[in-house]
Amino acid sequence: MSKLVARFVKDESGATAIEYGLIAALIALAILVGAGAVGNSLSTKFNKIATSLNEAN
C-alpha cells in the first residue's frame, strides 16, 4: 500500500496535462481578444469608407 501511495505522489503526468490545458486556454483567449480588436478596427475603417463614398455621390 505504501508503494502505491509513494508512486501516486511522484506521478506528475496529471499536473503536466493541466498545465498544457491552461496554456492552451490562455492562447485561445488571446486569439479571441486579438481577433475582436482587429474586427472592430476593420469595421470602423469600412464604415468611414462607406461614409466617404456616400458623401461623394
Backbone as JSON, one array per atom type, in Angstrom:
{
  "sequence": "MSKLVARFVKDESGATAIEYGLIAALIALAILVGAGAVGNSLSTKFNKIATSLNEAN",
  "N": [[0.82, -1.2, 0.0], [1.95, 1.23, 0.77], [3.8, 1.58, -1.28], [2.14, 2.12, -3.43], [1.0, 4.59, -2.69], [3.33, 6.16, -2.58], [4.13, 6.05, -5.26], [1.96, 7.36, -6.43], [2.25, 9.95, -5.36], [4.65, 10.74, -6.54], [3.98, 10.82, -9.22], [3.61, 12.99, -11.88], [2.24, 13.41, -14.19], [-0.45, 14.11, -14.49], [-0.49, 16.73, -13.53], [1.07, 17.96, -15.46], [-0.55, 17.7, -17.71], [-2.68, 19.35, -16.97], [-1.37, 21.8, -16.85], [-0.68, 22.15, -19.57], [-3.25, 22.33, -20.6], [-4.14, 24.72, -19.42], [-2.36, 26.54, -20.59], [-3.12, 26.28, -23.29], [-5.73, 27.28, -23.1], [-5.25, 29.95, -22.39], [-3.89, 30.85, -24.67], [-5.92, 30.57, -26.57], [-7.75, 32.44, -25.56], [-6.26, 34.81, -25.91], [-6.14, 34.88, -28.7], [-8.86, 35.2, -29.33], [-9.41, 37.72, -28.18], [-7.63, 39.33, -29.62], [-8.58, 38.93, -32.26], [-11.1, 40.04, -32.01], [-10.46, 42.73, -31.55], [-9.2, 43.39, -33.97], [-11.33, 42.97, -35.7], [-13.14, 44.99, -34.86], [-11.64, 47.25, -35.52], [-11.41, 46.99, -38.32], [-14.11, 47.18, -39.01], [-14.67, 49.83, -38.3], [-13.0, 51.17, -40.13], [-14.13, 50.37, -42.62], [-16.67, 51.49, -42.35], [-16.03, 54.21, -42.35], [-15.05, 54.44, -44.97], [-17.36, 53.78, -46.42], [-19.02, 55.91, -45.68], [-17.6, 58.06, -46.78], [-17.8, 57.42, -49.51], [-20.57, 57.61, -49.88], [-20.97, 60.3, -49.37], [-19.66, 61.38, -51.52], [-21.33, 61.01, -53.65]],
  "CA": [[0.0, 0.0, 0.0], [2.81, 2.41, 0.83], [4.39, 1.77, -2.61], [1.11, 2.74, -4.26], [0.91, 5.99, -2.28], [4.57, 6.82, -2.98], [4.09, 6.2, -6.72], [0.96, 8.39, -6.72], [2.81, 11.26, -5.01], [5.71, 11.08, -7.51], [3.43, 10.93, -10.57], [3.32, 14.37, -12.22], [1.66, 13.49, -15.53], [-1.71, 14.84, -14.41], [-0.17, 18.15, -13.38], [1.55, 18.43, -16.75], [-1.71, 17.83, -18.59], [-3.42, 20.53, -16.53], [-0.6, 22.97, -17.28], [-0.87, 22.31, -21.01], [-4.62, 22.79, -20.8], [-4.19, 26.15, -19.06], [-1.63, 27.29, -21.63], [-3.98, 26.3, -24.48], [-6.86, 28.18, -22.83], [-4.75, 31.33, -22.44], [-3.62, 31.17, -26.07], [-7.22, 30.74, -27.22], [-8.29, 33.72, -25.1], [-5.51, 35.87, -26.57], [-6.57, 34.91, -30.1], [-10.2, 35.78, -29.38], [-9.33, 39.16, -27.9], [-6.97, 39.95, -30.76], [-9.48, 38.9, -33.41], [-12.15, 41.02, -31.74], [-9.91, 44.08, -31.75], [-9.0, 43.57, -35.41], [-12.67, 43.09, -36.29], [-13.67, 46.32, -34.57], [-10.87, 48.21, -36.3], [-11.84, 46.86, -39.72], [-15.47, 47.69, -39.12], [-14.57, 51.28, -38.28], [-12.42, 51.61, -41.4], [-15.11, 50.19, -43.69], [-17.73, 52.47, -42.16], [-15.51, 55.5, -42.83], [-15.01, 54.37, -46.44], [-18.75, 53.84, -46.91], [-19.49, 57.28, -45.48], [-16.93, 58.89, -47.79], [-18.39, 57.12, -50.83], [-21.94, 58.13, -49.91], [-20.9, 61.76, -49.45], [-19.16, 61.76, -52.85], [-22.45, 60.97, -54.6]],
  "C": [[0.87, 1.26, 0.0], [3.5, 2.66, -0.51], [3.41, 2.47, -3.54], [0.99, 4.23, -3.95], [2.15, 6.76, -2.74], [4.59, 7.04, -4.5], [3.09, 7.29, -7.13], [1.5, 9.78, -6.45], [3.85, 11.69, -6.02], [5.17, 11.31, -8.92], [3.02, 12.38, -10.84], [2.65, 14.5, -13.58], [0.33, 14.23, -15.53], [-1.49, 16.34, -14.3], [0.3, 18.73, -14.71], [0.39, 18.63, -17.71], [-2.53, 19.07, -18.24], [-2.69, 21.8, -16.97], [-0.76, 23.22, -18.78], [-2.28, 22.8, -21.33], [-4.77, 24.27, -20.49], [-3.49, 27.01, -20.11], [-2.49, 27.39, -22.88], [-5.15, 27.25, -24.29], [-6.42, 29.64, -22.91], [-4.44, 31.76, -23.87], [-4.92, 31.41, -26.81], [-7.85, 32.07, -26.82], [-7.58, 34.89, -25.78], [-5.92, 36.01, -28.04], [-7.95, 35.55, -30.22], [-10.18, 37.28, -29.15], [-8.69, 39.89, -29.07], [-7.87, 40.01, -31.98], [-10.62, 39.91, -33.22], [-11.67, 42.44, -31.98], [-9.71, 44.37, -33.24], [-10.35, 43.75, -36.11], [-13.28, 44.46, -36.07], [-12.95, 47.39, -35.39], [-11.27, 48.18, -37.77], [-13.23, 47.43, -39.94], [-15.48, 49.21, -39.16], [-14.04, 51.82, -39.6], [-13.43, 51.51, -42.54], [-16.28, 51.17, -43.57], [-17.29, 53.86, -42.63], [-15.46, 55.54, -44.35], [-16.41, 54.49, -47.01], [-19.31, 55.25, -46.78], [-18.88, 58.21, -46.52], [-17.53, 58.67, -49.18], [-19.81, 57.67, -50.93], [-21.95, 59.66, -50.02], [-20.42, 62.23, -50.83], [-20.28, 61.78, -53.88], [-23.32, 62.15, -54.37]]
}
